[in-house]
Structure formats: C-alpha cells, structure tokens
C-alpha cells in the first residue's frame, strides 16, 4: 500500500475533455454546412457526448479520491461541470434537429455554430496553458472567449428577430427558438468556463 498515493493528473483529463468538446463543435459545423444523413451523424455526436460524460465522471471520481489537487477543488468541479454542460447543449441542439424534423439550417444557425467552434478551439488552447501556468496566455484567451460570446449573443438576437419576421408557422418558430437557445446557452457556458479560468489565474498568479 502506498503511504502517499500517486498524484492524479487532472490536467491530462481536462485536456482530453477540451479536445472532445472541440470535436463535438466541429461535428456541429460539419452538419450545418452539409445537412444530410442527419440521424447517422447525430449518433456520432451522441458517441462524442458519451465520451465527454465518461471524462467528467472520471474527474469527479478522482476528485473524491485525492487530497492533493493542482488547483482548488471547487475550480476543478466547476470546470468539469461547465464543460460537460457545453457538450450536453451541443448534443441537445443536434438531437432537436432530428426530433423536430428540420430539413435545412438557417444561416444564423450556421454562423453561431461556426463561432461556437472557434470558441471551443480557444477554450482548448486555454486549458492546455494551465499545466505550464502560462497565466498571461490564459487571460488573453479568456478575453477572446468573451468576445466570441458577445458576437454569438448578437447573432442570436438577430436570428430571433428575423425568425419572427420570416416564419409564419408558430410551430416552426417554437422549434427554431429552442434550437437557437441551446446554441446560445452553450456559448454562455463557454463564458462561464472562462470566468472560472480567470479566477484560477487570480488565485495562483
């Protein structure tokens, strides 16, 4: 029996989770750009979401088994939870595209998906900077995440306005409103992750 258990590499798990998140957002953009074989591609997204759940579960399990953590326990928990939320919302968006029998995406949905993918790419870079304590880079990336969230928010507002002007069927309005909200909420959770990361910088810089 080890008197001092081996230190758990939380950074490695977070890096895998961030990479998986970027994969999910990339699949979302690919789907919006080429709206075909929806159900098959939704199953692929579901598998990515399941991989994310396993990584989140791994973080939580190991967090409960160790006293030694590289950053505060509450920050590890918050990062894992918010990143899992982002993935759940992306999956939820794709699932609704299938369930609602959407036949083609809107230009705003594609634009938001593209910006969300850019956001997750920056988020992945930010997570990768934590291990080396490159806190100045972390802060720069967080500013970019906030900028992209503001851009997505503006597109979301424009999409709602155009939707009420152009779509006459109230059922279609309800469907698209829910899809847009999932995308916008995913962006909000990205900003939540950035806020947690900025808090880590303030505690450790």
PyMOL commands that set and color helices and strands:
alter all, ss='L'
color gray80, all
select helices_A, chain A and resi 10-33+38-63+73-99+107-131+135-166+170-204
alter helices_A, ss='H'
color red, helices_A
deselect
rebuild
show_as cartoon
